[in-house]
Amino acid sequence: MKWTFREVLELFEFIVIVLLLIIITLLLRINSKLPKQDPVKEAMERDAARKQKIFHNQSTRE
């Protein structure tokens, strides 16, 4: 059986779509297993760390 270029292209597109769906499914499953993040808590921690670094830099200059 000889395949035409169009048939090969359609098969290739089908394979690519299936692989993309598999990858998206895997990424969504991995993402759902990650711990939930609290953006407010993270911002407060960054701010506290930045303030501590500034305080540390000021105290070492004296």
C-alpha positions, 0 to 999 in steps of 0.5 A: 500500500502506497501512502499519499503525502496527504495521508501521511500528513493527516496521520502526522497531525493526528499523532501530534494532537494525541501526543499534545493531549497526553502531555497536557493531561500529564501536566494537569495531573502533576499540577493537581498534586502540587501543594496549593500556594498562598500568594499573600503569605508568599508576598509577606515572607518576601517582604520580611526577608527583604526587610531583614536583608536591608536591616542586616546590610545597615547593621554591618556598615556601622 
